[in-house]
Amino acid sequence: DFLCISLVNGFIQLRYNLGDKTVILQTFQKVQVNGETWHSLQAGRVGNEGYLNLDGINITQKASPGMNALDTHTDFFVGGLSSLNLVNSMAVENEPTGFTGCIREVVVNDKELKLTVTDPKGGANVGDCDGTACGYTVCKNNGTCQVENSGFSCSCPPDWTGSTCEQSIHCSRNRCGSQALCIPQPASFSYICMCALGWAGKYCDSKSQFFIAEFVGNSYIKYTDPYYGKRDLQHSRISLNFTTNQTEGLIVWMGKGEDEDNDFLAIGLANGTLKVVINLGERISVPLIHSKHSACCDEGWHVVTVVQNQTCIKVYLDEELIVFEDIDPHRKYTALNYGGICYFGGFEIGRKVQVVTTGLFQKEFIGKIKDVVLFQDSKKIQLMTAEGYNVYDGNYGN
């Protein structure tokens, strides 16, 4: 498998192969090559359907039936390879050559690669393309950078301030607690404080303890399993109680959620019914949806348990077995390598549920969660020991 972006006779070309055939997309317009003009390029695929966007002009290749997963398990190369002999002959149109020019702001699956001297695993014959103290991201939020003897200075747009225009003027004198996030509200010329887990109050200055977590939207808890290294990943289990009046929402995501190769077990709501999705490798699983009734969104408490025994999956709702399915009779992948990470309610601020889950779930969870148990542990996990934001004490009224 491969995915390759290259410059061919002045055109941008995307080629990818998911194991059965090579798909080729090419821009209609040539790249202006003058050493001064920067171009914005977006390329990728959703399943086996590819897309290519150069400076806002989009090309999408309608997909025919075929493989859906990119299974490479190799390093990610920018500008060239350690040896051009490693390039698959189908990945380029002509003999492969290294790129000559400047590259910046490389974002892969919503995560920006740091093209610095120290962050990549290796490289050769790469220099500073800007050559000044300004660079391209020194001044945030469309600030303008000026080179000065002492380094640089930023001229900020009206709504931003700070040495690099990093702070909203509405948050410049905020009273939010030290662990809180200040969220500017330009329409009201004010701000609100988003509290870190364990804090509450208008300014997030009151300590909070709870056993029932209430998610109010734009909320998440990220829990790191301290026993992950000792788990039998071929036999996993998660159980929890939840209540909500919403018909959509991601309740829990067991997995790192960093790229599409990560294994995961997900539980959530879709169209008012319980939805469970498990990926043990190559995203070969089919969502398991229980549509017998829509009792999940009635504001009552429900207990859901998902048991994975290699590729056999059991789902219990209120102690009733609602799903029993073998997601891969061939037993190609049998372990849930979830990285010891469990997300509840959503993902970190700025990471949209629909994007991270590639459309499996549409929005974050709004409701309450309690009594979470992993594997066969005798104790419930302590959500208060995790990290998170915008989660509150849900004990009131229960």
C-alpha positions as CSV (number, residue, x, y, z in Angstrom):
1,D,0.0,0.0,0.0
2,F,1.1,3.6,-0.6
3,L,0.0,7.2,-0.9
4,C,2.2,9.6,-2.8
5,I,1.9,13.3,-3.7
6,S,4.2,14.5,-6.5
7,L,4.8,17.3,-9.0
8,V,4.6,16.1,-12.5
9,N,5.2,18.5,-15.5
10,G,3.9,21.4,-13.4
11,F,0.8,19.5,-12.2
12,I,0.1,18.1,-8.7
13,Q,-0.6,14.4,-8.8
14,L,-2.0,12.1,-6.1
15,R,-1.5,8.4,-6.3
16,Y,-2.6,5.8,-3.8
17,N,-3.0,2.0,-3.6
18,L,-4.9,0.3,-0.9
19,G,-3.9,-3.2,-2.0
20,D,-5.9,-3.9,-5.1
21,K,-5.4,-1.0,-7.6
22,T,-3.6,2.3,-8.1
23,V,-5.8,5.4,-8.2
24,I,-4.5,8.6,-9.9
25,L,-5.8,12.1,-9.4
26,Q,-4.2,15.2,-11.1
27,T,-4.9,18.9,-10.8
28,F,-6.4,20.8,-13.8
29,Q,-4.1,23.8,-13.3
30,K,-0.4,24.0,-13.3
31,V,1.5,25.2,-10.2
32,Q,3.0,28.6,-10.7
33,V,6.8,28.0,-10.3
34,N,8.5,31.3,-9.5
35,G,10.1,30.7,-6.1
36,E,7.8,33.4,-4.5
37,T,4.2,32.1,-4.6
38,W,3.0,29.8,-1.9
39,H,0.3,27.2,-2.7
40,S,-2.2,25.5,-0.5
41,L,-2.6,21.7,-1.1
42,Q,-5.0,19.3,0.4
43,A,-5.0,15.6,-0.5
44,G,-6.2,12.4,0.9
45,R,-9.0,9.8,0.8
46,V,-12.1,8.7,2.6
47,G,-12.2,5.0,2.3
48,N,-11.1,4.4,-1.3
49,E,-12.5,7.7,-2.6
50,G,-9.7,10.2,-3.2
51,Y,-9.6,14.0,-3.2
52,L,-7.1,16.6,-4.3
53,N,-7.4,20.4,-3.7
54,L,-5.0,23.0,-5.0
55,D,-5.6,26.6,-4.0
56,G,-9.3,25.9,-3.4
57,I,-10.0,24.0,-6.7
58,N,-11.1,20.5,-5.8
59,I,-11.0,17.2,-7.6
60,T,-12.7,14.1,-6.2
61,Q,-12.3,10.7,-7.7
62,K,-15.6,8.7,-7.3
63,A,-14.8,5.3,-5.8
64,S,-15.5,1.9,-7.3
65,P,-15.7,-1.1,-5.0
66,G,-12.4,-2.1,-3.5
67,M,-10.2,-2.0,-0.5
68,N,-10.8,0.8,2.1
69,A,-7.7,0.8,4.4
70,L,-4.2,2.2,3.8
71,D,-1.9,-0.3,5.5
72,T,1.6,1.0,5.2
73,H,3.3,0.7,8.6
74,T,6.3,2.8,7.3
75,D,7.9,6.1,8.1
76,F,6.3,9.3,6.6
77,F,8.7,11.0,4.1
78,V,8.5,14.7,3.1
79,G,10.4,16.0,0.0
80,G,12.2,12.7,-0.7
81,L,13.4,9.4,0.6
82,S,16.6,8.1,2.1
83,S,16.9,6.1,-1.1
84,L,14.7,6.8,-4.1
85,N,14.9,3.1,-5.0
86,L,12.3,2.6,-2.2
87,V,9.7,4.4,-4.2
88,N,7.0,2.0,-5.6
89,S,7.1,2.2,-9.4
90,M,3.4,2.8,-9.5
91,A,3.6,5.7,-7.1
92,V,5.1,8.2,-9.6
93,E,4.7,8.8,-13.3
94,N,8.4,9.1,-14.2
95,E,11.7,8.3,-12.5
96,P,11.4,9.5,-8.9
97,T,13.4,12.7,-8.0
98,G,13.6,14.6,-4.7
99,F,11.6,17.8,-4.4
100,T,13.3,21.2,-4.8
101,G,11.5,24.1,-3.1
102,C,9.9,25.0,0.2
103,I,7.3,23.1,2.2
104,R,5.6,24.3,5.4
105,E,2.5,23.6,7.5
106,V,2.3,19.8,6.9
107,V,-0.8,18.5,8.6
108,V,-1.6,14.7,8.6
109,N,-4.9,13.6,10.0
110,D,-5.4,17.0,11.8
111,K,-2.0,16.7,13.5
112,E,0.7,19.2,12.3
113,L,4.2,17.8,11.7
114,K,7.0,19.8,13.2
115,L,9.5,20.4,10.4
116,T,12.3,21.4,12.7
117,V,15.9,20.2,13.2
118,T,15.1,18.1,16.2
119,D,11.5,16.7,15.8
120,P,11.8,14.5,12.7
121,K,13.4,11.0,12.9
122,G,16.0,12.0,10.3
123,G,16.7,13.9,7.1
124,A,19.4,15.3,4.8
125,N,20.1,18.4,2.7
126,V,17.2,20.5,4.2
127,G,17.7,24.1,5.1
128,D,15.7,27.1,6.4
129,C,13.4,28.4,3.7
130,D,12.5,31.7,5.3
131,G,15.9,32.8,6.6
132,T,14.5,35.5,9.0
133,A,13.3,35.6,12.6
134,C,9.7,35.8,11.4
135,G,9.1,32.4,9.8
136,Y,5.4,31.8,8.9
137,T,3.7,31.0,12.1
138,V,5.4,33.4,14.6
139,C,2.5,35.9,14.6
140,K,-0.8,34.1,15.3
141,N,-4.3,35.0,14.2
142,N,-3.3,36.8,11.0
143,G,-0.8,39.1,12.7
144,T,1.9,40.7,10.6
145,C,5.5,40.0,11.4
146,Q,8.3,42.6,11.2
147,V,12.0,41.7,11.4
148,E,13.9,43.8,13.9
149,N,17.5,43.9,15.2
150,S,16.4,42.1,18.4
151,G,14.4,39.5,16.5
152,F,10.8,40.3,15.5
153,S,7.6,42.1,16.5
154,C,4.0,41.4,15.6
155,S,1.4,43.9,14.5
156,C,-2.0,42.4,15.7
157,P,-5.5,42.6,14.2
158,P,-8.0,44.5,16.3
159,D,-9.4,41.5,18.4
160,W,-6.0,40.1,19.3
161,T,-3.1,41.1,21.6
162,G,0.1,39.7,23.1
163,S,3.7,39.5,21.8
164,T,2.6,37.0,19.1
165,C,-1.1,38.0,18.8
166,E,-1.9,34.8,20.7
167,Q,-4.5,36.3,23.1
168,S,-8.0,37.6,22.5
169,I,-8.5,41.1,23.8
170,H,-11.6,39.8,25.5
171,C,-9.4,37.4,27.6
172,S,-6.5,39.8,28.3
173,R,-7.8,40.6,31.8
174,N,-9.7,37.4,32.5
175,R,-10.3,36.0,36.0
176,C,-10.3,32.4,35.0
177,G,-8.4,30.0,37.3
178,S,-4.9,29.0,36.4
179,Q,-6.0,25.6,35.0
180,A,-9.0,27.0,33.1
181,L,-9.4,28.0,29.5
182,C,-10.6,31.5,28.6
183,I,-13.1,31.3,25.8
184,P,-13.6,34.8,24.2
185,Q,-17.2,35.9,23.4
186,P,-16.7,38.7,20.8
187,A,-20.4,39.3,20.4
188,S,-20.8,40.3,24.0
189,F,-17.3,41.7,24.3
190,S,-16.7,39.3,27.2
191,Y,-15.5,35.8,27.9
192,I,-16.4,32.5,29.7
193,C,-14.2,30.2,31.6
194,M,-14.0,26.5,30.7
195,C,-13.0,24.5,33.8
196,A,-10.4,21.8,34.0
197,L,-11.5,18.5,35.5
198,G,-12.0,18.9,39.3
199,W,-12.8,22.6,39.2
200,A,-16.1,24.5,39.0
201,G,-17.6,27.9,39.4
202,K,-17.9,30.9,37.1
203,Y,-14.2,31.4,37.2
204,C,-13.2,27.8,37.8
205,D,-11.9,28.7,41.2
206,S,-13.8,26.1,43.3
207,K,-12.5,22.6,43.9
208,S,-14.9,19.8,42.8
209,Q,-15.2,16.1,43.6
210,F,-17.8,13.8,42.0
211,F,-18.6,10.2,41.2
212,I,-21.1,10.9,38.4
213,A,-19.7,12.9,35.5
214,E,-22.0,15.3,33.7
215,F,-21.0,16.3,30.1
216,V,-22.6,19.5,29.0
217,G,-21.2,19.8,25.4
218,N,-17.7,20.5,24.3
219,S,-16.7,18.2,27.2
220,Y,-14.3,15.3,27.5
221,I,-12.4,13.1,29.9
222,K,-9.2,11.4,28.8
223,Y,-8.3,8.5,31.0
224,T,-5.0,6.6,30.9
225,D,-5.2,3.0,32.0
226,P,-2.4,2.3,34.5
227,Y,-2.7,-1.4,34.0
228,Y,-2.6,-1.4,30.2
229,G,0.8,-3.2,30.0
230,K,-0.7,-6.1,31.9
231,R,-4.0,-6.5,30.0
232,D,-4.9,-9.5,27.9
233,L,-5.9,-7.5,24.8
234,Q,-7.5,-10.5,23.1
235,H,-10.2,-10.5,25.9
236,S,-11.3,-6.9,26.7
237,R,-14.4,-5.6,28.5
238,I,-15.9,-2.3,29.4
239,S,-19.0,-1.5,31.4
240,L,-20.6,1.8,32.3
241,N,-23.9,3.5,33.2
242,F,-25.2,6.5,31.2
243,T,-28.2,8.7,30.9
244,T,-29.1,11.3,28.2
245,N,-32.0,12.9,26.4
246,Q,-30.0,13.2,23.2
247,T,-30.2,11.0,20.1
248,E,-26.6,11.4,19.0
249,G,-23.3,11.3,20.9
250,L,-20.0,9.5,21.5
251,I,-20.1,8.0,25.0
252,V,-16.7,6.3,25.1
253,W,-13.8,5.7,22.7
254,M,-11.2,3.2,23.8
255,G,-8.2,4.0,21.6
256,K,-5.6,6.7,20.9
257,G,-7.7,8.3,18.1
258,E,-4.6,9.7,16.5
259,D,-4.8,8.1,13.0
260,E,-7.0,5.6,11.2
261,D,-4.6,2.7,11.9
262,N,-5.3,2.9,15.7
263,D,-7.4,0.1,17.1
264,F,-10.5,1.2,19.0
265,L,-13.7,0.2,20.7
266,A,-16.4,2.9,20.6
267,I,-19.8,3.1,22.2
268,G,-22.3,5.9,21.4
269,L,-25.7,6.9,20.1
270,A,-26.8,7.2,16.5
271,N,-30.4,8.1,15.5
272,G,-31.5,7.4,19.0
273,T,-30.1,3.8,19.1
274,L,-27.1,2.3,20.7
275,K,-24.1,2.0,18.3
276,V,-20.9,0.0,19.0
277,V,-18.0,-0.1,16.6
278,I,-14.8,-2.1,17.1
279,N,-11.7,-2.0,14.9
280,L,-9.0,-4.6,15.6
281,G,-7.0,-3.7,12.5
282,E,-7.6,-2.3,9.0
283,R,-11.1,-1.0,10.0
284,I,-12.6,-4.2,8.8
285,S,-15.4,-4.2,11.4
286,V,-19.0,-3.2,10.6
287,P,-20.9,-1.0,13.1
288,L,-23.1,-3.0,15.5
289,I,-26.3,-1.1,15.8
290,H,-29.1,-2.1,18.2
291,S,-32.4,-0.8,16.8
292,K,-34.9,-2.9,18.7
293,H,-36.1,0.1,20.7
294,S,-35.0,3.6,21.4
295,A,-34.9,3.5,25.2
296,C,-31.4,5.0,25.4
297,C,-32.5,8.6,25.1
298,D,-35.3,8.6,27.7
299,E,-33.3,10.3,30.5
300,G,-33.3,7.1,32.5
301,W,-30.1,5.3,33.6
302,H,-28.9,2.5,31.3
303,V,-26.0,0.1,31.7
304,V,-24.0,-1.0,28.7
305,T,-21.4,-3.7,28.6
306,V,-19.2,-4.7,25.6
307,V,-17.2,-7.9,25.8
308,Q,-14.5,-8.7,23.2
309,N,-13.3,-12.3,23.0
310,Q,-10.8,-12.1,20.1
311,T,-13.1,-11.4,17.2
312,C,-16.4,-12.3,18.9
313,I,-18.3,-9.4,20.3
314,K,-21.1,-9.3,22.8
315,V,-23.1,-6.2,23.7
316,Y,-25.4,-6.1,26.7
317,L,-27.9,-3.3,27.3
318,D,-29.5,-3.3,30.7
319,E,-28.2,-6.8,31.2
320,E,-29.9,-8.0,28.0
321,L,-27.7,-9.5,25.3
322,I,-28.6,-7.4,22.2
323,V,-25.6,-8.2,19.9
324,F,-23.5,-11.4,19.5
325,E,-21.4,-11.3,16.4
326,D,-18.1,-12.5,15.0
327,I,-16.7,-9.5,13.2
328,D,-13.9,-11.5,11.5
329,P,-14.3,-15.3,11.2
330,H,-10.8,-15.4,9.6
331,R,-9.2,-14.2,12.8
332,K,-6.7,-11.9,11.0
333,Y,-6.6,-9.5,14.0
334,T,-7.7,-10.6,17.5
335,A,-6.3,-8.0,19.9
336,L,-7.6,-4.6,20.9
337,N,-4.4,-2.6,21.0
338,Y,-6.1,0.6,22.3
339,G,-2.9,2.1,23.7
340,G,-4.3,2.4,27.2
341,I,-6.3,5.5,26.3
342,C,-10.0,5.9,27.0
343,Y,-12.0,9.1,26.0
344,F,-15.3,9.8,27.5
345,G,-17.8,12.2,26.0
346,G,-15.6,13.5,23.2
347,F,-12.0,14.5,22.5
348,E,-9.6,17.3,23.3
349,I,-10.7,20.9,22.7
350,G,-10.6,21.6,18.9
351,R,-10.8,17.9,17.9
352,K,-14.3,17.4,16.5
353,V,-16.0,14.0,17.1
354,Q,-17.2,13.7,13.5
355,V,-13.6,14.2,12.2
356,V,-11.8,12.0,14.6
357,T,-14.2,9.1,14.3
358,T,-14.4,9.6,10.5
359,G,-18.2,10.1,10.7
360,L,-19.0,7.1,12.8
361,F,-20.4,9.5,15.4
362,Q,-21.7,12.9,14.7
363,K,-21.2,14.9,18.0
364,E,-20.0,14.9,21.6
365,F,-22.0,13.3,24.4
366,I,-24.4,15.4,26.5
367,G,-25.5,13.6,29.6
368,K,-24.1,11.7,32.5
369,I,-21.7,8.7,33.0
370,K,-20.9,6.7,36.1
371,D,-19.6,3.3,37.3
372,V,-17.0,2.7,34.6
373,V,-15.3,-0.7,34.9
374,L,-12.5,-1.9,32.5
375,F,-11.8,-5.6,31.9
376,Q,-12.5,-7.7,35.0
377,D,-11.3,-5.0,37.5
378,S,-12.9,-5.2,40.9
379,K,-12.9,-1.4,41.2
380,K,-14.5,1.3,39.2
381,I,-12.1,3.7,37.5
382,Q,-11.7,7.1,39.2
383,L,-12.6,9.6,36.5
384,M,-11.4,12.4,38.7
385,T,-7.8,11.2,38.3
386,A,-8.0,11.8,34.6
387,E,-7.6,15.0,32.5
388,G,-10.5,16.8,30.9
389,Y,-12.5,20.0,30.5
390,N,-16.1,21.1,30.9
391,V,-17.2,18.1,33.0
392,Y,-19.2,18.7,36.2
393,D,-20.7,17.0,39.2
394,G,-23.7,15.0,38.0
395,N,-24.8,13.9,41.4
396,Y,-27.5,16.5,41.7
397,G,-31.0,14.9,41.4
398,N,-29.6,11.4,41.4
